[in-house]
Amino acid sequence: MKSQKHQLPLQTLSLTAGFMVWVLISSLMPNIKQDIDLTDQEIALVTAIPVILGSLLRIPIGYYTNRFGARITFTISFLILLFPVFYLSYANSLIDLIIGGLLVGVGGATFSIGVTSLPKYYKKEKHGLINGIYGAGNIGTAITAFLAPVMANTFGWGNTVRFYLVLLFVFALFNFILGDRKEHKVNLPIMKQIKEVYRNQTLWFLCLFYFITFGAFVAFTIYLPNFLVNHFGLDPVGAGMRTAGFIALATVLRPVGGWLADKFNTYFILMLVFAGLTFSGVLLSFSPTIELYTVGVLTVAFCAGIGNGTIFKLVPQYFTKQAGIVNGIVAAMGGLGGFFPPLVLTAVFNFTGHYAIGFMALSEFALLSFVIVVWMYFQEKLSIENKIIENTALGLMITNPNGVIQKVNPAFTKVTGFTLAEAVGKKPNLLQSGQHSKSFYKDLWDKVKKNGYWQGEIWNKRKNGEIYPEWLTISQVSNDAGEVKYYIGQFSDISEEKRMNI
């Protein structure tokens, strides 16, 4: 139990270390390009390259975390990272930066480890907060964005990269010694898990949401340092400090987003998130000054931070048995969301001379996500209403204004013997026993139309021909204009009660 208590801080700090390494190239790019001649397109490619492996590897790493535990997965990841970091410290060409940058992506892929492992130690009511705290480990990108340029000015960018070898070795050792050897393991074939979830539309909606929120975070993290230097004339250290501020704000708000998701309706929070991102995308499209640009970027940081913490509350909620693979898929899409924007922004700028279209694309994607969240919210309400109907102990039959049956529940089938398929499309007279006169039914419906309901004892007939007594309530449901839309019949079998009275 003692080792389990260490897992949240240990894994959060490990993620911090992984993310520190992940953004090495983008943070040091203003220094690197002084030694290696690169075009704007090459800079955009090199800074985006680490995102590729950092995204795609999240799927298998999420799976292997479930299979072998966070201790082994973190340890191996940090040992692997030693090689590309060492290689990058001696890079002197575009090819060197691409090869080293691709493999450095392992640092970003470590995100899948904690979001898969940590929920095993906590109740569902705390999953949002716990994943939010763990996700705050992306503060590592802020640390590197601020610290690396300062160190590079003193020691040179090559030596700065080599300092990270010590960091990686220390955290590999920490995880090997302090990691939980008894973590609950899940050994299900990866393809089986994928087949179980890939047709679930909720998975792809979550992927889109995280593509926008975490993608915006990653994109601005790798895009800002070089953009602020080239577009606004800031020095590398000043650009690094502003980028670090963006990252810090988004990171601090990530646990807040998780906590809010634990306390309030997750969909309402996501509506606010995507409304804010829609606004910021429009603002950034038309902000010529650094002051307005700063407002837009900080709005992105606020919304992305809250959104990142909120989304991973939904993953274990919807995918309890396949959390590892789904965490990996959603996290991968978020990482890929950071790969494309810098390339798109650069291409748009080269073609048009400004970034407006690129930022407007962020606004449009955020608006689409807002619409989907609203739709999911109402779908969930409808799903809950259906479950209430399904689990009602009383027999339930819903008809349209013309008396055609639209829905029945399992209790209806249990009492009458008629299944859903046999009842829907028919009229309630399929239950008539022949024990009541036409005047009885006329009086019954006259009272429903006059009072809005009728309640009393009635004799009906089961599918097998058995006649039985039931206590029936018929209610009419009208819209705000007073038009009757449905009739609802609720009943219980009182034949046992009749027998006892006899």
RACORLIN-V951639 format. One line per field, one symbol per residue. ss: DSSP state (a for helix, b for strand, c for the rest). phi: phi as a letter, one per 20 degrees, with the letter a starting at -180 (. if undefined). A space follows every 50 residues. Layout:
# RACORLIN-V951639
ss = ???
phi = ???
This chain:
# RACORLIN-V951639
ss = caaaacaaaaaaaaaaaaaaaacaaaaaaaaaaaaccccaaaaaaaaaaa aaaaaaaaaaaaaaaaaacaaaaaaaaaaaaaaaaaaacccccaaaaaaa aaaacaaaacaaaaaaaaaaaccaaaaaaaaaaaaaaaaaaaaaaaaaaa aaaaacaaaaaaaaaaaaaaaaaaaaaacccccccccccaaaaaaaaccc aaaaaaaaaaaaaaaaaaaaaaaaaaaaaaaacccaaaaaaaaaaaaaaa aaaaaaaaaaaaaccaaaaaaaaaaaaaaaaaaaaccccaaaaaaaaaaa aaaaaaaaaaaaaaaaaaccccaaaaaaaaaaaaaaaaaaaaaaaaaaaa aacccaaaaaaaaaaaaaaaaaaaaaaaaaaaaaaaaaaaccccbbbbbb cccbbbbbcaaaaaaacccaaaacccbaaaabcccccaaaaaaaaaaaaa acbbbbbbbbbcccccbbbbbbbbbbbbcccccbbbbbbbbbbcaaaaaa ac
phi = .ffffefffffffffgfffffgdgfffeggefffddfcfffffffffegg ffffefffffffffffednfgfffgffffffgfffffffdfcbffgffff fgffggffffgffffeefgfecfgfdfffffffffffffgfffffefgff fffednffffffffffgffffffgffeefffdgfdcddgfffffffdfee ffgfffffffgfffgfffgffeefgfffffedmffgfffffffffgffff ffefffffffffecfffffffffffffffffffffcdedfffffgfffff fffffffffffffffffecfedgfffgffffffffffeffgfffffffff ednbdgfffffgfffffgfgfffgffffffffffffffffdffffccdce genefdbcdgfgffeeneegffefnedgffdfenedeffffffgfffffe dnabbrebdccffenfebebedcdcdddefenefdbddddbcfdffffff ff
